[in-house]
Amino acid sequence: MKSHLEFEAKNMERAIEKACIELGVSKKELKYDVISYGSSGIFGIVGAKNAKICVKKKITADSNSIVDEIFNDQKSGDRTDEAETIDNDKLSEQIVETLEEIDIDYDLLLKTGTETLEKIVFLITDEAKINSSIKDNSLFFDITCSAPSSLIGRKGRTLEAIDYLIEKILNKKQKNRIHSQIDVEGYLEKRKEKLISSALHLAEKAKRLKKPMSMGEISFNDRRYLHILLKKDNGVKTRSVGNGHYKKLIIFPQNGIEEKKDAENE
């Protein structure tokens, strides 16, 4: 393979694919430096400048096999409802061994995430403090402020939007997905407790009345968690109904009314 070959495309993924096709190698075998990540617009998401990479050399497929295994199917939209148990100690060891290869600077990402989050938060509320940390190769941001409801929003949707935006920014320049979580004064734990209580209550009600019960429209991550939680109850089954990110979670008694055909099992 020739050294210092440049490839340019609309985004990083296409630039990488272009290089792989021309050089006849797989993504696992391709090692490159980034010349340009593309345009930077509002919060670094939109723009018109092409992404450009410089291919230096090939690496063997085996050298990235651990990384692929660790980060495989991490995008939220591709997750299934079944929880996959991963040994955290083993995961940490694998990450340490492959940090040089995948070139993830967590300290820099944490700094970038904190500074970007500060800009967004202070556009919404004047008084706020952000504590950031790294745990199990994920980034966590905990916000304390004088007006938490303004950051949380109705049913937590403002917080979810901010979380989504920060994660998008952090992953814009990464080959492997970085997970982040933003909380405001313990809101996430309180919401989780409330969701669990409501789901268990409706499950018992569905079994008692032999009728389906609805939890209303909730996010993908919350639905996924409740699907897994209620799967432990042999007396009920769950379905998600609707379109878009927010859908209704329907809890059916196992021997009750037949689910509608258009009910979606996530």
Beta strands, then each sheet from edge to edge (+ up, - down):
strand 1: 5-9
strand 2: 30-37
strand 3: 51-58
strand 4: 128-135
strand 5: 138-145
strand 6: 179-184
strand 7: 213-218
strand 8: 236-241
strand 9: 247-253
sheet 1: 1+ 3- 2+
sheet 2: 4+ 5- 6-
sheet 3: 7+ 9- 8+
end
